[in-house]
Amino acid sequence: MATRTKKVTRSPKKMTNKKMTVKKMTKRAAPKRAASKNGATKKTDAPRITYSNLVLTEQDHGIYDAAVGHAREDLGTHYKNIINGVEVDASSGAEQSHASPADTRLVVSYFPKATKEDTLEAIRAARLAANEWGRTSYKERIAVMRKAADLMVERGWKGAALMAYEVGKTRAEGIAEVYEAAEIIRYNCDAIERANGFQYDLVSPGKGQRTRSVLLPYGVFGVISPWNFPIALLTGMTSCSLIGGNTVVAKPASESPVSAYFLWECLRDAGLPAGAFNLVVGPGSQVGETIRQSDSVDGIAFTGSYDVGMHLYKNFATTYPKPVIAELGGKNPVIITEKADLDLAAEGVARGAFGFSGQKCSATSRVYIDKRVKGDFLERLIDFTSKKITVGYPTERTSFTGPVMNEGAVETWQQAVEDTDRAGGRVVYGGNRIKDGEFAHGYYVQPTIVDNLTPDHRVFKEELFVPFLAVQETESLEEAMRLANDVQFGLTAGVYSQDEREVQYFYDNIQAGVTYSNRRAGATTGAWPQNNTFGGWKGSGSTGHNAFGPHYLQHFMREQSRWIVEE
C-alpha cells in the first residue's frame, strides 16, 4: 500500500473536512444498470450524466466538500509504481514530487522516478501476462472491466477531489470526468459484446469447409496519457487495450500520477490479473522512449502534443508495421454567420474557450465571424465572459475554471498576449495574470480575447492550450471556411447559424473529426460516449476513426482469417 508522511500544508481557504463514511460519500451514482441473464450489466432508462447536463445538488456539494477534506489529508503521500501487481520503488531509489497548480505550497504526491530498467521490467511483466489475459474469453474480460467501472463511480467523489488538487479541475468538471471514464469502459464492453467478440462466420467456400474472421489481441500495448483528462483519457486507452485482450504498460503524465493510481485501484479491486496493467511514472526520456524502442511492445496508444505524437508515429515501428493510435491536439475554429443567434454563440464560444482554462485539445481557440455582426457578438461575448467565467480556486463551488497547469503555461499565455500587442492587435478582454492574495501561490490568468490580428498570425495557427481566444472578421461564409481549414489540425469545429443551408455547407466542407452546430454548452467541446464520437483528422489523429464510436475498439485488435476443413 502507499505510505503516507504527515506534513503541514496550507490552502487559500479553510476547507470542510467532515467525517463521512465511504457509503455516504458515494451516494450519487451514474445511471443504474440491471443484470442480464448472462451476468452482464445493461443500461436502464435512467438519465445519463454528461458535462453539459450535470447539475450538483446541495447534498452533492456537501459530499464533494467532504471528499476534498479526505483528499487534503492524503496530500504528500508517497506512492509506488505498479509492476506485475506489486508496488515497487524505482530501481534508482529516486522520487519525483508534484505541487498543485492551484497552490504550489501543496505537494500533492511523491512517486518513484522510473528508469529504463524499471520500464523494461514492466514490459516483461506485461508480456508474461499477455498470453493468459489474451486467451481469456471476452465475456470474462468485460465482467472485470464492468466491475471496474462500477467501482470508479462508487469512488467518483474521491477522484474528482484529487483532480482538483492534482490538475486544478473544478468540481463539476471533475465529477463529470469520472462518470465519463466509467461510461467509456461500459461503452467498449457493450461494443465487443454486441459483436460477439468480433467473430464472424463467412461464406462457406465448399462442402465440409467453413471460414471465419476473428479479431485477436496484439499482445502488449504502451499507453501514454496526458494530464488534462488524467482519469478519462488514461481509462479510455487502457480499457480498449484490456477489453481487446492486450496487457498494458501505462505511462501517465508526471503531473497526474495519482489519477492513474486511482484507475489502478479500481482495476485491481475489480479482479484484473497481476501484470495485465502496469503503472510506470517517470520522464519521457526514460519511460516513454523505452516503450517506443522495445520490440516487446506491440502497439502504442497516445494522447498528447503533436510533436511527441508524430515522433512516436514515425519511430515506433522499425522491424515491421505496428499500430500507433494517437490523438494529437487541435486548433479548433468556430464560424459565426450573419444569421446566427448571437447570444447563443457568445455563450457557446465562452464555455468552449475557457472551460478548464482552455486546457482541452477540443477547446475553442479561434472565431471567424461575419463582419456585419462582429461588434454585436463581441459585446455579448465579453458580457458573458465577465459575468459567468469566474476564475477561482478549483474546489470552490463558485469557480467556473481554475488555474493553468504550470509556469510554462503561464509563459505561453503571456507570450501570446505580448505578441498580440507587438503585432498591433487588441486585447478586448483579460490579458492579466491574477496574483491577488492567495492567488499568488498558483498559476492563475484571466481568460483572454484578442482582435485586430491578421489571419496568419501564430495565435490562429499554433495550439496554445491556455485560455486565449482570437477573433477574426470575415467577408463571407466561404472565406471563414477557408480560414477555418487553413491549419495542420482537424480535431473539433463549430458553427452558429439559423440557416439550415449554411449549417449544411459547414458540415460538407469543414476538415475536422468532431463537429457541432449551435451548441450552447460549448462551441467545440463536450464529446461523450454514445452521444458523439471523438477523434481528429489531419494532424489531430492517426487512425481516421473516433473514440466512443463503433470503429475504434477494433484498432486494438488484429484480424485472423480461419479456413476450417471439417471431416
C-alpha positions in Angstrom: 0.0 0.0 0.0 1.1 3.6 -0.5 2.7 5.0 2.6 1.9 8.4 4.0 4.0 11.1 5.5 2.4 13.5 7.9 3.1 17.1 6.9 1.7 20.6 7.4 0.0 22.1 4.4 -1.8 25.4 3.7 -4.7 26.3 1.4 -6.2 29.5 0.1 -9.3 28.8 2.1 -10.2 26.7 5.0 -12.0 23.7 3.7 -14.6 21.4 5.1 -13.3 18.2 6.5 -16.5 16.5 7.6 -16.2 12.9 8.8 -18.2 10.9 6.4 -18.3 7.3 5.6 -17.4 6.0 2.1 -21.0 4.8 1.7 -22.3 8.3 2.3 -19.7 9.9 0.1 -20.8 7.7 -2.8 -24.5 8.2 -2.7 -24.7 10.0 -6.0 -24.3 7.4 -8.8 -24.3 7.2 -12.6 -27.3 5.6 -14.4 -28.2 2.3 -12.8 -27.6 -0.9 -14.7 -29.6 -4.1 -14.4 -28.1 -7.6 -14.5 -28.9 -9.7 -17.6 -29.2 -13.5 -17.7 -25.5 -13.9 -18.6 -24.4 -11.7 -15.7 -23.5 -8.8 -17.8 -25.0 -5.4 -17.0 -27.2 -3.4 -19.2 -28.2 0.2 -19.1 -31.6 1.2 -17.9 -33.6 4.3 -19.0 -32.2 6.4 -16.1 -31.0 9.9 -17.1 -27.4 9.9 -18.3 -24.9 12.4 -16.8 -22.7 14.4 -19.1 -20.6 17.6 -18.9 -23.5 19.6 -20.2 -26.3 18.3 -18.0 -24.6 17.7 -14.7 -26.2 19.8 -12.0 -24.9 19.3 -8.5 -27.4 19.5 -5.6 -26.8 20.8 -2.2 -26.2 17.3 -1.0 -23.7 16.7 -3.8 -21.8 19.8 -2.8 -21.6 18.6 0.7 -20.4 15.2 -0.4 -17.8 16.8 -2.6 -16.6 19.1 0.2 -16.1 16.1 2.4 -14.2 14.3 -0.3 -12.0 17.4 -0.6 -11.2 17.1 3.1 -10.2 13.5 2.7 -8.1 14.3 -0.4 -6.4 17.0 1.6 -5.4 14.5 4.3 -3.7 12.4 1.6 -1.6 15.3 0.2 2.1 14.4 0.4 1.6 10.6 0.2 4.5 8.6 -1.1 3.2 6.2 -3.8 4.8 3.4 -5.7 4.8 2.2 -9.2 2.9 -1.0 -10.1 4.8 -3.8 -11.8 3.2 -7.3 -12.1 0.6 -6.3 -9.4 3.3 -5.4 -6.9 4.0 -1.9 -5.6 7.7 -1.1 -6.2 10.1 1.8 -5.9 12.3 3.0 -8.7 15.5 0.9 -9.2 17.5 4.2 -8.6 15.6 4.9 -5.4 14.8 8.4 -6.8 11.4 10.1 -6.3 9.7 12.9 -8.1 7.1 15.3 -6.5 4.3 17.3 -7.9 2.9 20.5 -6.5 -0.7 21.6 -7.0 -1.2 24.2 -9.7 -3.9 25.7 -7.5 -1.4 26.4 -4.7 2.2 25.4 -5.2 2.8 25.3 -1.5 0.8 22.0 -1.5 2.8 18.9 -2.6 0.2 16.5 -4.0 2.3 13.4 -4.2 5.7 11.7 -4.4 6.2 8.9 -6.9 9.2 6.8 -7.8 11.1 8.3 -10.7 11.2 5.3 -13.0 14.2 4.5 -15.1 14.7 2.5 -18.4 15.3 -0.7 -16.3 12.0 -0.2 -14.4 10.2 0.2 -17.7 11.7 -2.9 -19.1 10.7 -4.8 -16.1 7.1 -3.6 -16.5 7.2 -4.6 -20.2 8.4 -8.1 -19.2 5.6 -8.4 -16.7 3.0 -7.4 -19.3 4.5 -9.8 -21.8 4.3 -12.7 -19.4 0.7 -11.8 -18.6 -0.4 -11.3 -22.2 -0.9 -14.9 -23.1 -3.3 -15.8 -20.3 -5.2 -12.5 -20.5 -5.4 -12.6 -24.3 -6.8 -16.2 -24.1 -9.4 -15.3 -21.5 -12.9 -15.1 -23.1 -14.1 -11.6 -23.9 -17.1 -12.3 -21.6 -14.7 -12.8 -18.7 -12.7 -9.7 -19.6 -15.7 -7.4 -19.8 -17.0 -8.7 -16.5 -13.8 -7.5 -14.8 -14.0 -4.2 -16.7 -17.6 -3.5 -15.9 -16.8 -4.1 -12.2 -14.0 -1.6 -12.5 -16.5 1.0 -14.0 -18.9 0.4 -11.1 -16.0 0.9 -8.6 -15.0 4.1 -10.4 -18.5 5.6 -10.0 -18.7 4.5 -6.3 -15.4 6.3 -5.7 -16.2 9.2 -8.0 -16.1 12.0 -5.5 -12.7 10.9 -4.4 -11.5 11.0 -8.0 -13.0 14.5 -8.5 -11.4 15.9 -5.4 -7.9 14.5 -6.1 -8.1 16.1 -9.6 -8.9 19.5 -8.1 -5.5 19.3 -6.3 -3.5 17.5 -8.9 -4.5 19.3 -12.1 -6.8 22.2 -10.9 -10.1 20.7 -12.2 -13.3 22.3 -10.8 -15.9 20.2 -9.0 -18.4 19.8 -11.8 -15.8 19.0 -14.4 -14.1 16.6 -12.0 -17.1 14.5 -11.2 -18.2 14.5 -14.8 -14.8 13.2 -15.9 -15.1 10.2 -13.5 -18.5 9.4 -14.9 -17.2 9.8 -18.4 -14.4 7.3 -17.7 -16.8 4.8 -16.4 -19.1 5.3 -19.4 -16.1 4.8 -21.7 -15.5 1.4 -20.2 -19.1 0.4 -20.4 -19.4 1.6 -24.0 -16.5 -0.5 -25.1 -17.7 -3.5 -23.2 -21.1 -3.2 -24.9 -19.4 -2.8 -28.3 -17.4 -6.1 -28.1 -20.5 -7.9 -26.6 -22.7 -6.7 -29.4 -20.2 -8.0 -31.9 -19.9 -11.4 -30.1 -16.2 -10.8 -29.6 -15.7 -9.7 -33.2 -16.1 -13.2 -34.5 -17.8 -13.6 -37.9 -18.8 -16.6 -40.0 -18.1 -16.0 -43.7 -19.5 -17.7 -46.7 -18.5 -21.3 -47.0 -16.0 -22.0 -49.8 -17.3 -25.5 -50.3 -18.9 -28.6 -48.8 -17.3 -29.6 -45.5 -15.5 -26.3 -45.2 -16.1 -23.1 -43.4 -14.3 -19.8 -42.9 -14.3 -17.2 -40.2 -12.9 -13.8 -39.4 -11.8 -13.2 -35.8 -10.2 -10.3 -34.1 -7.4 -11.1 -31.7 -5.2 -9.1 -29.3 -1.8 -7.8 -30.4 -0.2 -8.6 -27.1 1.3 -5.6 -25.1 0.2 -2.0 -25.5 2.0 1.0 -24.2 -0.4 3.6 -23.1 0.9 7.2 -22.8 -1.6 9.7 -21.4 -1.8 13.4 -20.7 -2.6 15.4 -17.5 -5.6 17.4 -18.7 -8.1 14.5 -18.5 -6.0 12.3 -16.3 -8.6 9.7 -15.5 -10.8 9.7 -18.6 -8.1 9.6 -21.3 -6.0 7.0 -19.5 -9.1 4.9 -18.8 -10.2 5.2 -22.5 -7.0 3.9 -24.0 -6.4 1.4 -21.2 -9.9 0.0 -21.4 -9.7 -0.6 -25.1 -6.4 -2.3 -24.7 -7.7 -4.6 -21.9 -11.1 -5.3 -23.4 -9.3 -6.2 -26.7 -7.2 -8.8 -24.8 -4.0 -6.9 -24.6 -1.9 -6.2 -21.5 -0.8 -2.6 -20.7 2.3 -0.7 -19.6 0.9 2.7 -18.7 2.9 5.9 -18.5 0.8 8.8 -17.2 1.9 12.4 -17.3 4.2 13.2 -14.4 1.7 15.9 -13.4 -1.1 13.5 -12.8 0.1 10.1 -11.4 -2.4 9.9 -8.5 -5.2 9.9 -11.0 -3.5 7.0 -12.7 -3.2 5.3 -9.4 -6.9 5.8 -8.9 -7.6 3.8 -12.1 -5.2 1.1 -11.0 -7.0 0.7 -7.6 -10.3 0.2 -9.5 -8.8 -2.3 -11.9 -7.1 -4.2 -9.0 -10.2 -4.4 -6.9 -12.3 -5.5 -9.9 -10.1 -8.6 -10.2 -7.7 -7.7 -13.0 -4.9 -10.3 -13.0 -1.4 -9.2 -11.9 0.7 -8.0 -14.8 -2.3 -7.1 -17.0 -1.9 -3.4 -16.1 1.5 -2.0 -15.1 1.9 1.7 -14.0 5.3 3.3 -14.5 5.7 7.0 -13.6 8.8 8.8 -14.9 10.2 11.1 -17.5 9.5 10.6 -21.2 13.2 10.3 -21.9 13.3 7.1 -19.8 9.8 5.6 -19.7 8.3 6.8 -22.9 11.4 6.2 -25.0 11.8 2.7 -23.6 8.3 1.8 -24.5 8.8 3.2 -28.0 12.1 1.3 -28.5 11.0 -2.1 -27.1 10.4 -4.9 -29.6 8.2 -6.5 -26.9 5.6 -3.7 -27.2 3.2 -4.5 -29.9 1.2 -1.2 -30.1 1.1 2.3 -28.6 -2.0 4.4 -27.6 -1.1 8.0 -27.1 -2.8 11.3 -26.4 -0.7 14.4 -26.2 1.2 17.0 -28.2 1.6 17.0 -31.9 5.4 16.8 -31.7 5.6 13.9 -29.3 2.8 12.0 -31.1 4.5 12.4 -34.5 7.8 11.3 -33.0 6.1 8.1 -31.8 4.2 7.6 -35.1 7.4 7.9 -37.2 9.7 6.0 -35.0 7.8 3.2 -33.2 7.7 0.6 -35.9 11.2 -0.4 -37.1 11.2 -4.1 -37.9 7.6 -4.4 -39.1 4.4 -2.2 -39.0 2.8 -1.8 -35.6 -0.2 0.3 -34.6 0.1 3.8 -33.2 -3.3 5.0 -32.1 -2.7 8.7 -31.5 -4.7 11.9 -30.7 -2.5 14.9 -31.2 -4.4 18.0 -30.3 -6.3 20.8 -32.1 -6.7 24.4 -33.1 -10.4 24.4 -33.1 -12.4 27.0 -35.1 -15.9 28.4 -34.8 -17.7 30.1 -37.7 -20.4 32.6 -36.9 -22.6 33.8 -39.7 -24.8 36.9 -40.0 -27.7 34.6 -39.4 -26.5 33.4 -36.0 -28.2 33.7 -32.7 -25.5 35.9 -31.2 -26.4 35.3 -27.5 -26.3 31.5 -28.1 -23.0 31.9 -29.9 -21.4 34.0 -27.2 -22.3 31.5 -24.5 -21.1 28.5 -26.5 -17.8 30.2 -27.5 -17.0 31.3 -24.0 -17.8 27.9 -22.5 -15.8 26.2 -25.2 -12.8 28.5 -25.0 -12.5 28.9 -21.2 -13.7 25.6 -19.7 -10.8 24.1 -17.7 -8.9 27.3 -18.7 -8.6 26.3 -22.3 -6.6 23.2 -21.4 -8.6 20.8 -23.7 -7.5 19.6 -27.1 -11.1 20.4 -28.1 -11.0 24.0 -26.7 -12.4 26.7 -28.9 -9.4 28.8 -29.9 -10.4 30.9 -32.9 -13.5 32.6 -34.1 -14.3 33.6 -37.7 -17.3 35.9 -37.7 -19.2 37.9 -40.4 -18.1 41.5 -40.1 -21.7 42.7 -40.1 -22.4 41.2 -36.7 -18.9 41.2 -35.2 -19.4 44.2 -32.9 -22.6 42.9 -31.5 -21.1 39.4 -31.0 -18.1 40.8 -29.1 -20.3 42.8 -26.8 -22.2 39.7 -25.9 -19.1 37.6 -25.6 -17.4 40.0 -23.3 -20.5 40.4 -21.2 -21.0 36.7 -20.8 -17.3 36.1 -20.0 -17.1 38.9 -17.4 -20.3 37.6 -15.6 -20.1 33.8 -15.9 -16.5 32.8 -16.4 -15.2 33.0 -12.9 -11.6 32.1 -12.2 -11.0 30.8 -8.7 -9.7 28.0 -6.5 -10.9 24.8 -8.1 -12.6 23.3 -5.0 -14.8 26.4 -4.5 -18.3 25.9 -5.9 -18.4 29.4 -7.5 -15.4 28.8 -9.7 -16.1 28.2 -13.3 -12.5 27.4 -14.0 -9.2 27.2 -12.0 -5.5 27.7 -12.7 -3.5 26.7 -15.8 -1.2 23.8 -15.2 2.3 25.2 -14.6 4.6 28.2 -15.1 5.3 27.1 -18.6 1.6 27.5 -19.4 1.6 31.0 -17.8 4.6 31.9 -20.0 2.8 30.6 -23.1 -0.3 32.7 -22.3 1.8 35.7 -21.5 3.8 35.4 -24.7 0.5 35.3 -26.7 -0.7 38.5 -25.1 2.6 40.2 -25.8 2.8 39.0 -29.4 -0.7 40.3 -29.9 0.3 43.8 -28.7 3.5 43.8 -30.8 1.5 42.9 -33.9 -0.9 45.8 -33.4 -3.7 43.6 -32.2 -6.1 44.5 -29.4 -6.9 42.7 -26.1 -10.6 43.2 -25.8 -10.9 41.2 -22.5 -8.4 39.9 -20.0 -4.7 39.9 -20.6 -3.6 40.0 -16.9 -2.2 37.4 -14.6 -4.2 37.0 -11.4 -1.9 37.4 -8.4 -4.0 38.9 -5.7 -3.8 37.4 -2.2 -3.6 33.6 -2.1 -3.8 33.5 -5.9 -0.1 34.5 -5.9 0.7 30.9 -5.0 -1.0 29.4 -8.0 -1.0 29.7 -11.8 -4.0 31.9 -12.4 -4.6 34.0 -15.5 -7.5 35.9 -16.9 -9.5 34.4 -19.8 -8.3 36.5 -22.7 -10.0 37.6 -26.0 -8.0 39.3 -28.8 -8.9 41.0 -32.0 -7.4 43.0 -34.9 -4.7 40.5 -35.9 -4.0 39.2 -39.4 -5.4 35.7 -40.0 -1.9 34.3 -40.5 -0.7 35.4 -37.0 0.6 32.5 -35.0 -2.2 32.6 -32.4 -4.5 31.5 -35.2 -2.2 28.6 -36.1 -0.5 27.2 -33.0 -2.1 25.1 -30.2 -1.6 27.2 -27.1 -3.5 25.1 -24.5 -4.4 28.2 -22.4 -7.5 30.4 -22.0 -6.8 32.5 -25.1 -9.3 33.2 -27.9 -8.6 35.0 -31.2 -11.4 36.7 -33.2 -11.2 37.4 -37.0 -13.9 39.1 -39.1 -14.7 37.7 -42.5 -16.5 38.8 -45.6 -18.3 35.6 -46.3 -19.0 32.1 -45.1 -16.7 30.8 -47.8 -13.8 32.9 -46.5 -14.5 31.8 -43.0 -14.4 28.2 -44.1 -11.1 28.6 -45.9 -9.5 30.2 -42.8 -11.0 27.6 -40.5 -9.4 24.8 -42.6 -6.1 26.5 -43.1 -4.2 24.8 -40.2 -2.4 21.5 -39.7 -5.0 20.3 -37.2 -8.5 19.0 -37.7 -10.0 17.9 -34.3 -13.2 19.9 -33.5 -15.1 22.7 -35.1 -18.4 24.5 -34.6 -20.8 26.8 -36.5 -23.6 29.2 -35.4 -26.3 29.9 -38.0 -30.1 29.7 -38.1 -29.9 29.0 -41.8 -30.0 25.2 -42.5 -28.2 25.7 -45.8 -25.3 27.4 -44.1 -25.1 24.7 -41.5 -25.1 22.0 -44.1 -22.3 23.9 -46.0 -20.3 23.8 -42.8 -20.7 20.0 -42.4 -19.9 19.4 -46.1 -16.7 21.4 -46.1 -15.1 21.6 -42.6 -12.0 19.5 -42.1 -12.5 18.1 -38.6 -13.3 14.9 -36.9 -15.8 16.3 -34.4 -18.3 18.9 -35.4 -21.1 20.9 -33.7 -23.8 23.4 -34.7 -25.5 25.9 -32.5 -24.3 24.3 -29.3 -24.8 26.3 -26.1 -22.8 24.1 -23.7 -19.6 24.5 -25.7 -19.0 25.5 -29.3 -16.3 22.8 -29.9 -16.3 20.7 -26.7 -18.4 18.1 -25.0 -17.9 14.7 -26.6 -19.4 11.8 -24.6 -19.7 8.0 -25.1 -22.8 7.1 -27.0 -23.7 10.7 -27.6 -20.9 11.6 -30.1 -17.6 10.2 -31.1 -14.2 12.0 -30.6 -11.2 12.0 -32.8 -9.3 14.1 -35.3 -8.3 14.5 -39.0 -5.1 15.7 -40.4 -2.5 16.4 -37.7 -5.0 15.7 -34.9 -5.3 11.9 -35.2 -3.7 8.8 -36.7 -6.5 6.3 -37.3 -9.4 8.1 -39.1 -11.8 6.5 -36.5 -13.0 8.3 -33.4 -13.0 7.1 -29.8 -16.5 6.5 -28.3 -17.6 5.2 -31.7 -18.3 1.9 -33.4 -15.0 1.6 -35.2 -12.4 2.5 -32.5 -12.0 -0.6 -30.3 -11.1 -2.7 -33.3 -7.8 -0.8 -33.7 -6.5 -2.5 -30.6 -7.0 -5.9 -32.2 -5.9 -7.6 -35.4 -7.7 -9.8 -37.8 -7.1 -13.5 -38.4 -8.9 -15.4 -41.2 -9.6 -19.0 -40.5 -10.3 -21.7 -43.1 -11.6 -24.8 -41.4 -12.0 -28.2 -43.1 -14.4 -30.4 -41.3 -14.3 -34.2 -41.6 
